[in-house]
């Protein structure tokens, strides 16, 4: 097999992947997830493409090292690989941290639950089960019967009111704001939530 042809094919595949700007999309998804007060919809297509891109870059770096390609060229590809791996891991880790923190609320809120991937839903079930067991063994079992629910503050509560997320909307700046491209704004999340979900604006 012609090693030069192999390198060219791999490089062409790499350039094709990079032209999709998935690196920028992944960075945007990570930033939005970090800044949003609620868990956002899992971007399965973007994650899948990013994993394919990482696999391709790993294969390219290995191939370049075996064939004695210029070290500077190899280091540039390695930097792209490291950056993409960091963004993907940070994106996934941020989501898992939110699930751990708000697992009971996410579990009983269908809209939020449907934003999780299948793997994240499995993680949430395990996390909720472990947390429920821990609460029952270490705290709730020592309380009177009416306070032993891990979801309700007492038996008198009609709804699940433990760990509720309460959103407060600012009373300031209620007049319409004309949002311009590349400008920064400090706005209540609730007022821009649809724009974040549709990808029209990014959080910072």
WOLINHU-V130839 format. One record per backbone hydrogen bond with DSSP energy under -1.0 kcal/mol. CO is the residue of the C=O (numbers start at 1). NH is the residue of the N-H. Records with the same first field share a line. If there is no record, write none. Layout:
# WOLINHU-V130839
CO=NH + NH
This chain:
# WOLINHU-V130839
2=6
3=7
4=8
5=9
6=10
7=11
8=12
9=13
10=14
11=15
12=16
13=17
14=18
15=19
17=20
18=21
21=25
22=26
23=27
24=28
25=29
26=30
27=31
28=32
29=33
30=34
31=35
32=36
42=44
43=47
44=48
45=49
46=50
47=51
48=52
49=53
50=54
51=55
52=56
53=57
54=58
55=59
56=60
57=61
58=62
59=63
60=64
61=65
62=66
63=67
64=69
70=74
71=75
72=76
73=77
74=78
75=79
76=80
77=81
78=82
79=83
80=84
81=85
82=86
83=87
84=88
85=89
86=90
87=91
88=92
89=93
90=94
91=95
92=96
93=97
94=98
95=99
96=100
97=101
98=102
102=106
103=107
104=108
109=113
110=114
112=115
113=116
115=42
117=121
118=122
119=123
120=124
121=125
122=126
123=127
124=128
125=129
126=130
127=131
128=132
129=133
130=134
131=135
132=136
133=137
134=138
135=139 + 140
136=141
139=142
140=143
144=147
145=148
146=155
151=162
154=157
180=183
189=192 + 193
192=196
193=197
194=198
195=200 + 201
196=199
